[in-house]
Amino acid sequence: MLHTLFDTLQTFSTPTGRSGRYYSLPALETAGVATVSRLPVSIRIVLEAVLRHCDGRKITEDHVRQLAGWTANAPRTAEIPFVVARVVLQDFTGVPLLCDLAAMRNVAADMGKDPKLIEPLVPVDLVVDHSVQVDHYGSPLALRQNMELEFQRNRERYQFMKWGMQAFDTFRVVPPGIGIVHQVNLEYLFRGVRGHDTGDGMLYYPDTLVGTDSHTTMINGLGVVGWGVGGIEAEAGMLGQPVYLLTPDVVGVELKGRLNEGVTATDLVLTVTELLRRHKVVGKFVEFFGEGTASLTVTDRATLANMAPEYGATMGFFPIDDKTVAYMRGTGRSDAECELFEAYFRAQQLFGVPQAGEIDYSETVTLDLASIVPSLAGPKRPQDRIPLSDMEDMFDRLFSRPASENGFGQPEAALGTRFPTKLPGVDLGHGDILIAAITSCTNTSNPAVLIAAGLLAKKAVAKGLRVKPHVKTSLAPGSRVVTDYLQKAGLLEPLAELGFALAGYGCTTCIGNSGDLAPELNEAIGEHNVVAAAVLSGNRNFEARIHPNIRANFLASPPLVVAFAIAGRANVDLTENPLGTGVDGHHVYLKDIWPTSDEIAAVMPYAMDPATFKRLYSDFTKDHDLWNEISAPAGQVYAWPESTYIARPPFFEGFSPQPGAVADIKGARVLLMLGDSVTTDHISPAGSFRETTPAGQWLIAKGVAKQDFNSYGSRRGNHDVMVRGTFANVRIRNMMLPPKQDGSRVEGGYTLLDDRQMTVFDAAMAYMATGTPTVIFAGEEYGTGSSRDWAAKGTQLLGVRAVIARSFERIHRSNLVGMGVLPLQFKGQDSWESLGFVGDETFDVLGIDATLKPQQDLSLVAHRRNGERIEVPVLCRIDTPVEVDYYRHGGILSYVLREILGRVQ
């Protein structure tokens, strides 16, 4: 039975006479609840979900009134229970989530309950896009060769996914080789307005979602409210729990003017990332408005929305307008669907990009699009923008700067030295580019920049330019639509001639699946400490993410990726220096081959052909022999056959109907002391690993050969691998360790236990064997980067009870609470450095009891070896009442399972 709160259940009609019911936001204003029309568009869409799901229990009339009364500047203490329409997963985070669901069914069966009680209550789509690696490249056979290796390595994972497809009614899988989750989400999964039959007609509502990838925000470019969450939070949402969030500030970004000739959406997004990082929008909604926003194509908007995690926002939201409807038509949505979409949002008075003064924002930021210049970002963070003209000077300066200043700490005199390799005719120098990859959802979803790369390649080939022999090149589009339009435009062949042959449909290099370099290059890098570079059209360039031996990683638009591959080095000013010498003996400059906007526009119609989208998204199994050959077990409960990829997770071992009591942490030792900007890549790396690591040693003991290790990301379904990979990044720096003789910091997953250096895993197991709790100290922005739930799961399995940091990134803080790990924040100017902690102390955290409240002060007590006692207040970053419940239950998974099985008191 649908409620009629405030008389908001109303009817709307399309121009052709189709009608449906909806919960009207304008009716809330008519009822005098609040001035809804002044609210940010993103807040109104969340408000619609709160209104529609108002049941008087989990979501009450007070929740509706609180959110409808949102004001631009107010204390943010109320939490919003947001029920999403669907959930999207990528395979690295989706597989462990499926493992958890399967383990929940085991618990239900063991308790004599129906396993089908554990069932997603909203549609769930898993897109397999993180598993393909660039082992082969620069060849027309590369796609097939890489996919064959992918299926060979991941067969057990894919069997498990196929079991999930038959076991869960609302769980679908988009197989490998189709595309990147966010582009597939834009081009196919997004349906605009969703609806269900209430028995008394259709009820329509906006498409909303959460996803287990931080770049889920890409869908914000289509006016969809959605963001990335950890797998554990997504799992709760799938099982009927609202996604809880503190009522956010909303930062309005007014875009003015237009982009200049030769400037790409990538240049724009790197500038916005730099700008909004400076404005500190972490945990806030960002909403774009103004004439410049309206001028952007939907794919440019999606590029900006994609990078919301990089500028720190929960969302980078774009309202719906005529261009959104045109994108739907161009990507194969039906006329009826497009008509319904437009009619619904017009009825809600949510159609059109707002102009200045029409909306109340917490604050506004203005950017003139005409001020954007060609740029890259790096060498270690996406917010560190470098104008193209400054690349040479910036690299040269960073080369000798210390790591604390984003540098590489090398002697300035060594910059120009070149070193021989065992490859004939190839030597290496600092700044040489070894990987150039057109990759990642951010840019391969945008036809304008991919067409620009193809046109630049075509002109370069015509001039006789070639890529330097030491550069590993690859093209990994976001969907099969990309190769279709590049082929039709005659641009796929020149890209392949330069080495950018199709290598796979997936994230590849952007998530560390770049494949290895030639052994001769690895040897030369290691022997001579070469600061080599990568350039990629991705969104992440954190340390050791792209390749463990490449230390300087730069984000760039696809045409600039091609240009730098031709130049062969990163430390070059391409606005002044030639790319190379043409067949006519003359220098060729970037300006000579850069495509014009008219040239790009002439090709664009190939990219928006509705028939192509309908054909390529109609049947994922057609001609897909590798996927079709995978057999899978059947049944409602998984039997957990022996596997080094998939294992029953340990989170429900000893599960009891009631939770235990929470209590103070006493006698804790320090596992790691970390600095600022520690990412989830540092905590739980996704890429390859060596046989000398704890994870490698475990696999070898299981009979797995080194060449079959695959990656951490692909083995996220096995906790024994993942706990050994936690804090195992080769670039993580534990400040407990004494500096090396040259003053630099030890890198890698090591710590001290009673003054003995050992791996973090070995130390954690030793502490756990004696029942000793551990804590981790960190600086600012702990947990930036991907929404990687294993960064929290691995932390918990290592026995860590609390993480004490200067500040946290949104998703990782939530994930820690979701796994029963206590996030604590230093107050004022306190830090572990300012308090003089060195790591040999013993710590207590006091004040954890049955009266625990969100964001209350707790006491951190340090006991030094000399008997000195230091006590300081710390802020408990359990932010909402429901998170207190999660913590009491030992984590969100146990809470949800107890609720489903009817045991929560």
Residue pairs with C-beta under 8 A, 6 or more apart in sequence:
2 9
2 21
2 198
2 200
2 203
3 9
3 54
3 55
5 51
5 54
5 61
5 64
6 27
6 28
6 31
6 33
6 64
7 27
7 31
8 23
8 24
8 25
8 27
8 28
8 31
8 51
9 21
9 22
9 23
9 24
10 21
10 22
10 23
10 24
10 27
11 19
11 20
11 21
11 22
12 19
12 20
12 22
12 204
12 343
12 344
12 347
13 19
13 343
14 339
14 340
14 343
15 339
15 343
16 336
16 339
18 336
18 339
18 340
18 343
19 201
20 195
20 201
20 202
20 203
20 204
20 340
20 344
21 198
21 200
21 201
21 202
21 203
21 204
22 203
22 204
22 205
22 344
22 347
22 348
23 48
23 51
23 52
23 205
24 347
24 348
25 36
25 44
25 47
25 48
25 51
25 348
25 349
25 350
26 36
26 37
26 348
26 349
28 34
28 36
28 47
28 51
28 64
28 68
29 35
29 36
29 37
33 64
33 65
33 68
33 69
34 65
34 68
34 69
34 70
36 44
36 47
36 68
37 349
38 358
38 359
38 360
39 47
39 68
39 70
39 359
39 360
40 70
40 250
40 252
40 285
40 287
40 359
40 360
40 361
41 223
41 287
41 317
41 319
41 350
41 354
41 359
42 225
42 250
42 285
42 287
42 315
42 317
43 67
43 70
43 250
43 285
44 348
44 350
45 206
45 208
45 225
45 350
46 67
46 80
46 82
46 208
46 225
47 64
47 67
47 68
48 205
48 206
48 348
49 82
49 83
49 84
49 85
49 205
49 206
49 208
50 59
50 63
50 64
50 67
50 80
50 81
50 82
51 64
52 203
52 205
53 59
53 81
53 83
53 242
54 60
54 61
54 63
54 64
58 81
58 242
59 81
59 83
59 242
63 80
63 81
66 78
66 247
67 78
67 80
67 247
70 247
71 360
72 249
72 250
72 360
72 361
72 362
73 249
73 362
76 246
76 247
76 248
76 249
77 246
77 247
78 246
78 247
79 244
79 245
79 246
79 247
79 880
79 881
79 882
80 244
80 245
80 246
80 247
81 242
81 243
81 244
82 208
82 242
82 243
82 244
82 245
83 237
83 242
83 243
84 122
84 208
84 209
84 210
84 226
84 237
84 243
85 122
85 123
85 194
85 205
85 206
85 207
85 208
85 209
86 122
86 123
86 124
86 125
86 189
86 194
86 207
86 208
86 209
87 120
87 122
87 123
87 124
87 125
87 209
87 210
87 211
87 212
87 234
87 237
87 238
88 124
88 125
88 127
88 181
88 185
88 189
88 209
88 210
88 211
88 212
88 213
88 216
88 226
89 97
89 124
89 125
89 126
89 127
89 181
89 211
89 212
89 213
89 231
89 234
90 126
90 127
90 128
90 129
90 130
90 181
90 211
90 212
90 213
90 507
91 126
91 127
91 128
91 129
91 130
91 131
91 157
91 161
92 130
92 131
92 511
92 686
92 713
92 714
92 716
93 212
93 213
93 230
93 231
93 234
93 716
93 787
93 788
93 789
94 126
94 161
94 212
94 231
95 157
95 160
95 161
95 646
95 716
95 717
96 231
96 649
96 716
96 717
96 722
96 789
96 790
96 793
97 212
97 231
97 232
97 234
97 235
97 789
98 126
98 160
98 161
98 164
98 171
98 717
99 160
99 646
99 647
99 648
99 649
99 717
100 231
100 232
100 235
100 649
100 651
100 893
101 118
101 120
101 164
101 168
101 235
101 238
102 164
102 167
102 637
102 638
102 640
102 648
103 648
103 649
103 651
103 652
104 118
104 652
104 893
104 897
104 900
105 115
105 118
105 167
105 636
105 637
105 638
106 115
106 637
106 638
106 648
106 652
107 652
107 655
107 897
107 901
108 114
108 115
108 117
108 118
108 900
108 901
109 115
109 637
111 901
113 901
115 636
115 637
116 636
117 900
117 901
118 239
118 897
118 900
119 168
119 169
119 170
119 239
120 168
120 169
120 170
120 171
120 238
120 239
121 170
121 238
121 239
121 240
122 170
122 237
122 238
123 170
123 172
124 168
124 170
124 171
124 172
124 238
125 172
125 173
125 174
125 189
126 161
126 164
126 171
126 172
126 173
126 174
127 173
127 174
127 178
127 179
127 180
127 181
127 184
127 185
128 158
128 161
128 173
128 174
128 175
128 176
128 178
128 506
129 176
129 178
129 179
129 180
129 181
129 184
129 505
129 506
129 507
130 506
130 507
130 511
130 513
130 686
130 713
130 714
131 150
131 153
131 154
131 157
131 176
131 506
131 513
131 713
131 714
132 146
132 147
132 150
132 176
132 177
132 476
132 503
132 504
132 505
132 506
132 508
132 513
133 146
133 149
133 150
133 504
133 508
133 513
133 514
133 515
133 711
134 142
134 146
134 437
134 472
134 474
134 476
134 503
134 504
134 508
134 509
134 513
134 514
134 515
135 145
135 146
135 149
135 515
135 516
136 142
136 145
136 146
136 149
136 503
136 515
137 472
137 473
137 474
137 499
137 501
137 503
137 515
138 473
138 474
138 499
138 501
139 145
139 501
140 496
140 501
142 474
142 501
142 502
142 503
142 504
143 501
143 502
143 503
143 504
146 503
146 504
147 176
147 177
147 504
147 626
148 626
150 176
150 504
151 158
151 176
151 626
151 627
151 630
153 708
153 710
153 714
154 176
154 645
154 710
154 714
155 630
156 643
156 645
156 646
157 645
157 646
157 714
157 717
158 175
158 176
158 627
158 630
158 632
159 630
159 631
159 632
159 633
160 632
160 638
160 645
160 646
160 717
161 173
161 632
162 173
162 630
162 631
162 632
163 632
163 633
163 634
163 635
163 638
164 171
164 173
165 171
165 172
165 173
165 632
166 632
166 634
167 635
167 636
167 638
174 181
174 184
174 620
175 620
175 621
175 624
175 627
176 505
176 506
176 626
176 627
177 504
177 505
177 506
177 624
177 626
177 627
178 184
178 479
178 480
178 505
178 620
179 187
179 477
179 478
179 479
179 480
179 481
179 505
179 506
180 440
180 441
180 444
180 445
180 478
180 479
180 505
180 506
180 507
181 211
181 213
181 441
182 213
182 215
182 216
182 218
182 219
182 306
182 441
182 445
182 478
183 218
183 441
183 444
183 445
183 478
183 479
184 478
184 479
185 211
185 216
185 218
185 219
186 218
186 219
186 221
186 222
186 302
186 331
186 445
187 331
187 479
187 481
187 613
187 617
188 331
188 613
188 617
190 207
190 219
190 222
190 224
191 207
191 333
191 337
192 207
192 222
192 328
192 333
192 337
192 338
192 340
192 341
193 204
193 205
193 206
193 207
193 340
193 341
193 344
193 345
194 204
194 205
194 206
194 207
195 202
195 203
195 204
195 205
196 202
196 203
197 203
204 340
204 344
206 224
206 225
206 344
206 345
207 224
208 224
208 225
208 226
209 216
209 219
209 224
209 226
210 216
210 226
210 227
210 228
210 229
210 233
210 234
210 237
210 243
211 226
211 227
211 228
211 229
211 234
212 228
212 229
212 230
212 231
212 234
212 787
212 789
213 228
213 786
213 787
214 227
214 228
214 309
214 785
214 786
214 787
214 811
215 228
215 306
215 307
215 308
215 309
215 441
215 442
215 539
216 226
216 227
216 228
216 787
217 226
217 227
217 228
217 305
217 306
217 308
217 309
217 313
217 314
217 315
217 316
218 302
218 305
218 306
218 441
218 442
218 445
219 226
219 302
219 305
220 226
220 227
220 302
220 305
220 308
220 315
220 316
220 317
220 318
221 298
221 299
221 301
221 302
221 303
221 304
221 305
221 306
221 316
221 318
222 298
222 301
222 302
222 318
222 320
222 324
222 327
223 317
223 318
223 319
223 320
223 324
223 345
225 315
225 317
226 315
227 308
227 314
227 315
228 309
228 787
228 811
229 237
229 243
229 787
229 811
229 814
230 787
230 788
230 789
230 792
230 811
230 812
230 814
230 815
230 818
231 787
231 789
232 789
232 792
232 793
232 815
232 818
232 819
232 891
232 892
232 893
233 243
233 814
233 815
233 818
233 892
235 892
235 893
235 896
236 243
236 818
236 892
236 893
236 895
236 896
237 243
239 896
239 900
240 900
241 892
241 896
241 899
244 880
244 882
244 883
245 314
245 880
246 283
246 879
246 880
248 283
248 284
248 285
248 314
249 283
249 284
249 285
249 362
249 363
250 284
250 285
250 286
250 287
250 361
250 362
251 276
251 279
251 281
251 284
251 285
251 286
251 287
251 313
251 361
251 362
251 363
251 364
251 365
252 287
252 288
252 289
252 359
252 361
252 362
252 363
252 364
252 365
253 272
253 276
253 286
253 287
253 288
253 289
253 293
253 364
253 365
253 366
253 367
254 288
254 289
254 290
254 292
254 293
254 356
254 364
254 365
254 366
254 367
255 288
255 289
255 290
255 291
255 292
255 293
255 295
255 296
255 367
255 369
256 290
256 291
256 292
256 366
256 367
256 368
256 369
256 370
257 291
257 292
257 368
257 369
257 370
258 292
258 295
258 369
258 370
259 265
259 267
259 268
259 369
259 370
259 372
260 370
260 372
261 596
261 597
262 374
262 594
262 596
262 597
263 372
263 373
263 374
264 374
264 448
264 449
264 452
264 557
264 559
265 296
265 299
265 300
265 303
265 304
265 443
265 446
265 448
265 449
265 557
266 303
266 375
266 442
266 443
266 449
266 537
266 555
266 556
266 557
266 558
266 560
267 372
267 373
267 374
267 375
267 557
268 300
268 303
268 304
268 369
268 372
269 303
269 304
269 306
269 307
269 442
270 375
270 376
270 377
270 382
270 385
270 555
271 367
271 371
271 372
271 375
271 385
272 304
272 307
272 311
272 367
273 307
273 310
273 311
273 377
273 382
273 383
273 385
274 377
274 383
274 384
274 385
275 311
275 365
275 367
276 286
276 311
276 312
276 313
276 365
277 310
277 311
277 312
277 383
279 363
279 365
280 312
281 311
281 312
281 313
282 312
282 313
282 781
282 807
282 809
282 810
283 312
283 313
283 314
283 810
284 313
284 314
284 362
285 313
285 314
285 315
285 317
286 308
286 311
286 313
286 315
286 316
286 317
287 315
287 317
287 318
287 319
287 359
287 361
288 301
288 304
288 316
288 317
288 318
288 319
288 353
289 319
289 353
289 354
289 355
289 356
289 358
289 359
290 353
290 354
290 355
290 356
291 355
292 367
292 368
292 369
293 301
293 318
293 353
294 321
294 323
294 353
295 369
296 304
296 318
297 323
297 448
298 323
298 324
298 326
298 327
299 327
299 445
299 446
299 447
299 448
300 446
300 448
301 318
302 445
302 446
303 442
303 443
303 445
303 446
303 449
304 316
304 318
305 315
305 316
305 317
305 318
306 316
306 441
306 442
306 445
306 539
307 316
307 382
307 442
307 539
308 314
308 315
308 316
309 539
309 785
309 786
309 787
310 382
310 383
310 539
310 540
311 383
312 809
314 810
318 353
319 350
319 352
319 353
319 354
320 341
320 345
320 350
320 351
320 352
321 351
321 352
321 353
324 341
325 338
325 341
325 342
327 608
328 337
328 338
328 341
329 335
329 338
329 610
330 608
330 609
330 610
330 613
331 608
331 610
331 613
332 610
332 611
332 612
332 613
332 614
332 617
333 341
342 351
345 351
373 387
373 388
373 389
374 387
374 388
374 557
374 560
374 575
375 385
375 386
375 387
375 388
376 385
376 386
376 388
376 391
376 535
376 554
376 555
376 556
376 560
377 383
377 384
377 385
377 386
377 541
377 554
377 555
377 556
378 384
378 386
378 541
378 552
378 553
378 554
378 555
379 395
379 398
379 406
379 533
379 541
379 551
379 552
379 553
379 554
379 570
380 406
380 541
380 542
380 543
380 552
380 553
381 406
381 541
381 542
381 677
382 539
382 540
382 541
382 555
384 406
386 394
386 554
388 560
388 573
388 574
388 575
389 573
389 575
389 576
390 573
391 554
391 570
391 571
391 572
391 573
391 574
392 571
392 572
392 573
392 577
393 573
395 431
395 533
395 552
395 570
395 571
396 415
396 571
397 407
398 405
398 406
398 407
398 408
398 552
399 407
399 408
399 410
399 412
399 415
399 430
399 431
399 531
399 571
400 407
400 408
400 409
400 410
400 411
400 412
400 415
401 407
401 408
401 409
402 409
403 409
403 733
403 744
403 745
408 531
408 551
408 552
409 744
410 430
410 529
410 531
414 430
415 430
415 431
416 429
416 430
417 429
417 430
418 427
418 428
418 429
419 427
419 428
419 429
419 524
419 527
419 528
419 530
420 427
420 524
421 427
421 428
421 470
421 520
421 521
421 523
421 524
422 520
422 523
422 524
423 469
423 470
423 518
423 520
423 521
425 469
426 469
426 470
426 520
426 521
428 470
428 521
428 524
428 525
428 528
428 530
428 532
429 530
429 569
430 530
430 531
430 532
430 571
431 531
431 532
431 533
431 552
431 569
431 570
431 571
431 572
432 468
432 470
432 530
432 532
432 533
432 568
432 569
432 570
433 468
433 470
433 471
433 532
433 533
433 534
433 535
433 564
433 565
433 567
433 568
433 569
433 570
434 470
434 471
434 472
434 517
434 521
434 532
434 533
434 534
434 547
434 550
435 471
435 472
435 509
435 514
435 517
435 534
435 535
435 536
435 546
435 547
435 550
436 467
436 471
436 472
436 473
436 474
436 500
436 534
436 535
436 536
436 561
436 562
436 564
436 565
437 472
437 473
437 474
437 475
437 476
437 508
437 509
437 510
437 514
437 534
437 535
437 536
437 537
437 538
437 561
438 444
438 450
438 453
438 474
438 475
438 476
438 477
438 495
438 500
438 536
438 537
438 558
438 561
438 562
439 474
439 475
439 476
439 507
439 508
439 509
439 510
439 536
439 537
439 538
440 476
440 478
440 507
440 509
440 510
440 536
440 537
440 538
440 539
441 478
441 507
441 510
441 539
442 510
442 537
442 538
442 539
443 449
443 450
443 537
443 538
443 557
443 558
444 450
444 476
444 477
444 478
444 479
444 482
444 537
444 558
445 478
445 479
447 482
447 485
447 604
447 607
447 608
448 600
448 604
449 537
449 557
449 558
449 559
450 477
450 482
450 486
450 558
451 485
451 486
451 489
451 491
451 595
451 600
451 603
451 604
451 607
452 557
452 558
452 559
452 595
452 600
453 495
453 500
453 557
453 558
453 559
453 561
453 562
454 486
454 489
454 491
454 492
454 494
454 495
454 603
455 491
455 559
455 595
455 599
455 600
455 603
456 559
456 562
456 563
456 593
456 594
456 595
457 491
457 494
457 495
457 497
457 498
457 500
457 562
458 490
458 491
458 494
459 592
459 593
459 595
460 494
460 498
460 562
460 566
460 579
460 588
460 593
461 494
461 497
461 498
463 582
463 583
463 588
463 592
463 593
464 582
464 583
464 584
465 498
465 566
465 579
465 580
465 582
465 588
465 593
466 498
466 566
466 580
467 473
467 498
467 499
467 565
467 566
467 568
468 565
468 566
468 567
468 568
470 521
470 568
471 499
471 565
471 568
472 514
472 515
472 517
473 498
473 499
473 500
473 501
473 565
474 500
474 501
474 503
474 504
474 508
474 509
474 514
475 495
475 496
475 500
475 501
475 502
475 503
476 502
476 503
476 504
476 505
476 506
476 507
476 508
476 509
477 483
477 502
477 505
478 505
479 505
479 616
480 505
480 616
481 607
481 612
481 613
481 616
483 492
483 502
484 606
484 612
484 616
485 603
485 606
485 607
485 609
485 612
486 492
486 495
488 606
489 603
489 606
491 603
492 502
495 501
495 562
496 502
498 562
498 565
498 566
499 565
500 562
500 565
506 513
507 513
508 514
509 534
509 536
509 538
509 546
510 536
510 538
510 539
510 540
510 546
511 540
511 545
511 686
511 687
511 713
511 786
512 545
512 546
512 547
512 681
512 685
512 686
512 687
512 688
512 711
512 713
513 687
513 711
513 713
514 534
514 546
514 547
514 687
516 522
516 547
516 688
517 525
517 547
517 549
517 550
521 532
521 549
522 549
524 530
525 532
525 549
526 549
531 551
531 552
532 549
532 550
532 551
532 552
533 550
533 551
533 552
533 553
533 554
533 569
533 570
533 571
534 541
534 546
534 547
534 550
534 552
534 553
534 554
535 553
535 554
535 555
535 556
535 560
535 561
535 564
535 565
535 570
536 546
536 553
536 554
536 555
536 556
536 561
537 555
537 556
537 557
537 558
537 561
538 555
539 555
540 681
540 785
540 786
541 553
541 554
541 555
542 553
542 679
542 681
542 682
542 785
543 551
543 681
543 682
543 729
543 731
544 681
544 685
544 687
544 729
544 730
544 731
545 553
545 681
545 685
545 686
545 687
546 553
547 687
548 687
548 688
548 730
548 731
552 570
554 564
554 570
556 564
559 594
559 595
560 574
563 574
563 579
563 590
563 593
564 570
564 572
564 574
566 579
566 580
567 574
567 577
567 579
567 580
574 589
574 590
575 590
575 591
577 589
578 587
578 588
578 589
579 588
579 589
579 590
579 593
580 587
580 588
581 587
581 588
582 588
620 627
621 627
621 628
633 639
633 641
638 648
640 646
640 647
640 648
643 717
643 718
644 699
644 702
644 704
644 715
644 718
644 720
644 721
645 714
645 715
645 717
645 718
646 717
646 718
647 717
647 718
647 719
647 720
649 719
650 719
650 797
651 793
651 891
651 893
651 894
652 893
652 894
652 897
655 894
655 897
657 898
657 901
657 903
658 898
658 903
658 905
659 888
659 889
659 890
659 894
659 895
659 898
660 890
661 850
662 848
662 849
662 850
662 852
662 887
662 888
663 848
663 849
664 844
664 845
664 846
664 847
664 848
664 849
665 773
665 775
665 801
665 802
665 822
665 843
665 844
665 845
665 848
666 773
666 844
667 772
667 773
667 842
667 843
667 844
668 772
668 773
668 774
668 775
668 801
668 802
668 842
668 843
668 844
668 845
669 767
669 772
669 773
669 774
669 775
669 842
669 843
670 736
670 774
670 775
670 776
670 777
670 837
670 839
670 840
670 841
670 843
671 727
671 751
671 760
671 763
671 764
671 767
671 774
671 775
671 776
671 798
671 800
672 727
672 734
672 736
672 751
672 760
672 776
672 777
672 778
673 734
673 735
673 736
673 776
673 777
673 778
673 832
673 837
673 838
673 839
674 682
674 732
674 733
674 734
674 735
674 776
674 777
674 778
674 779
674 782
675 733
675 735
675 778
675 779
676 778
676 779
676 780
676 781
676 806
677 779
677 780
677 781
677 784
678 732
678 778
678 779
678 781
678 782
678 783
678 784
679 783
679 784
679 785
679 786
680 783
680 784
680 785
680 786
680 787
680 788
680 791
680 812
681 729
681 785
681 786
681 788
682 727
682 729
682 731
682 732
683 726
683 727
683 729
683 732
683 783
683 788
683 791
683 794
683 795
683 812
684 712
684 722
684 725
684 726
684 788
684 790
684 791
684 794
685 712
685 725
685 728
685 729
686 711
686 712
686 713
686 786
686 788
687 711
687 712
687 713
688 709
688 710
688 711
688 712
689 695
689 696
689 709
689 711
689 712
689 725
689 728
690 696
691 697
691 699
691 700
691 706
691 709
693 724
693 725
693 728
693 749
693 759
694 724
694 725
694 728
694 749
694 759
694 761
694 762
695 712
695 715
695 721
695 722
695 724
695 725
695 728
696 706
696 709
697 724
698 720
698 721
698 724
699 709
699 721
700 706
712 721
712 722
712 725
715 721
715 722
716 722
716 790
719 793
719 797
722 790
722 793
722 794
722 797
723 761
723 794
723 797
723 798
724 761
725 794
726 760
726 761
726 790
726 791
726 794
726 795
726 797
726 798
727 734
727 749
727 760
727 761
727 794
727 798
728 748
728 749
728 759
728 760
728 761
729 748
729 749
730 747
730 748
730 749
731 747
731 748
732 747
732 748
732 749
733 745
733 746
733 747
734 746
734 750
734 751
734 760
735 745
735 839
736 751
736 752
736 838
736 839
737 745
737 746
737 750
737 751
737 752
737 757
738 746
739 745
739 746
740 746
749 759
749 760
749 761
750 757
750 758
750 759
750 760
751 757
751 758
751 759
751 760
751 763
752 758
752 763
752 839
752 840
753 762
753 763
753 766
753 767
755 840
760 798
761 798
764 774
764 798
764 799
764 800
767 773
767 774
767 799
768 798
768 799
772 799
773 799
773 800
773 801
774 798
774 799
774 800
774 801
775 800
775 801
775 802
775 803
775 804
775 843
775 845
776 795
776 800
776 802
776 803
776 804
777 803
777 804
777 805
777 832
777 837
778 803
778 804
778 805
778 806
779 805
779 806
779 831
780 805
780 806
780 807
781 807
781 808
781 809
782 803
782 805
782 806
782 807
782 808
782 809
782 812
783 791
783 808
783 809
783 811
783 812
783 813
783 815
783 816
784 809
784 812
785 809
787 811
787 812
787 815
788 812
788 815
789 815
789 818
791 812
791 815
792 812
792 815
792 816
792 818
792 819
792 821
793 819
795 803
795 816
795 819
795 821
796 819
796 820
796 821
796 891
800 821
801 821
801 822
801 845
802 821
802 822
802 823
802 824
802 845
803 816
803 821
803 822
803 823
803 824
804 824
804 825
804 826
804 832
804 860
804 874
805 823
805 824
805 825
805 826
806 825
806 826
806 831
807 825
808 816
808 823
808 825
808 877
813 823
813 877
813 879
814 883
816 822
816 823
817 823
817 877
817 878
817 879
817 883
817 886
817 887
817 892
818 886
818 891
818 892
818 893
819 891
819 892
820 886
820 887
820 889
820 890
820 891
822 845
822 848
822 876
822 878
822 887
823 876
823 877
823 878
824 845
824 858
824 860
824 874
824 875
824 876
824 877
825 874
825 875
825 877
826 832
826 872
826 874
826 875
827 857
827 872
827 873
827 874
827 875
830 872
830 874
835 862
835 870
835 872
837 862
840 864
840 865
841 862
841 863
841 864
841 865
842 862
842 863
843 860
843 861
843 862
843 863
844 859
844 860
844 861
844 863
845 858
845 859
845 860
845 861
845 874
846 858
846 859
846 861
847 856
847 857
847 858
847 859
848 858
852 876
852 878
852 884
852 887
852 888
853 876
853 884
854 876
854 878
854 879
854 880
854 881
854 883
854 884
855 875
855 876
855 877
855 878
855 879
856 875
856 876
857 873
857 874
857 875
857 876
858 873
858 874
858 875
858 876
859 871
859 872
859 873
859 874
860 871
860 872
860 873
860 874
861 869
861 870
861 871
862 869
862 870
862 871
863 869
864 870
878 884
878 887
885 895
886 892
886 895
889 895
889 898
895 904
898 904
